[in-house]
Amino acid sequence: MSERVVIVGADAAGMSAASQARRLRTASELDIVVFERGHFTSYSACGIPYWVGGDVDDRDDLIARTPEEHRAREIDLRLRTEVREIDVPGRRVRTHDLETGAETWTDFDKLVLATGASPIRPPLPGIDAAGVHGVQTLDDGQALIDTLDSTRGRRAVVVGAGYIGVEMSEALINRGYQVTMLNRGAEPMSTLDPDMGVLIRKAMQGLGIHVVDDTEVTAIHTDAQGRVRAVAADDAEYPADVVVLGLGVRPATELARAAGLPLGASGGLLTDLAMRVRGHENIWAGGDCVEVLDLVSGSQRHIPLGTHANKHGQVIGAGVGGDYAIFPGVVGTAVSKVCDLEVARTGLREKDARAVGLQYVTVVIESTSRAGYFPGAAPMTVKMLAERRTGRLLGVQIVGREGAGKRINIAAVALTARMTVEQMTALDLGYAPPFSPVWDPVLVAARKAVSAVRKDAIPIP
């Protein structure tokens, strides 16, 4: 007899799981039913700011696989259908059809939760006013574009200075808006240390973005028609015809919480290495709704990225399909850009290292993306953290022009291999003047870190 797997969520993790399971089991062996409350499947949420800003011409360019393509592989995909309840003992889910209002119970033998994450919307006065947008799904992106196309004014306020806030600020500048970014932190991009974040602020100011740091949004003011007209922060008011929330996301695990499934400190689902929900043999979870192991600190973290979600889906699909795979963890690698300034990070920031009790040294170096004499050589700043005494690499942050961002992958591999900075100095990296100086900037930082570790070493009696 065939088994039924029910998958909640049809983006990266959910549909990767469905596709991998279908490769392993035929429809007569495994009935795959996917519920998705939105209109789209298998799309790049990371590409939404570039669609809004005009770098990507068409929404459909962000869709990797359409519902019709999934259904052609005998996956029972049901759009605009929201799962409202999970009955774990009864092995069934209650769904609500968002078009007709019909409610139905569906049985499962195996369950996959790929519910993603939700944009943070603080309970501020006016937060739900017309013209205030979160940006997480293609539906969100379309709603924002519709507002931008119909709004007569050209003043935008972005609340938050993380990846989404920074990318959306640039997108709005590209659309001809006057942009103010309100940031609660000391510098934009809190995923970097503040001494690197200041480079991001300067680049944003160079684009004409008004960056306000160390400020707390207190309310969103509206006009007589209920549309946004300004954002209040501390003692100031910033006029706005549109507001974009870039305050980050939290795991969408309300269903899991109500069902009594185990959650971590951030609210993400806890799983084993095979992405099986802890304590439940027939339930898996992946994507932005889970916490994962940080291989550097050894702690559980919520890191919502499409790269992770797709890998989770592959692992889950193997398990659901009767095979076996594991997801060992992450080192926290991410890359973004502001205009032509590339921003990358991996591993721990200084405050992350302090939070888990690690003692460390830091170094910062300035270098270039190519040999200094070669045309197009651009400046690059690299910050590196290494553990005191052992010299184990703990983290790297890079800010620079073309060719800077992807260098973070050198550090990501070194972190995964638990290399010391001294071991890194011997890495056999590719060299030619158009691509790098003789000593790659990451290796220059590693050499300086070796010196810092040795200088800081405490003699052992």
Summary of the structure (lengths in Angstrom):
residues: 461
radius of gyration: 23.6
end to end distance: 68.6
largest distance: 75.9
contacts: 1656
relative contact order: 0.11
helix: 28%
strand: 30%
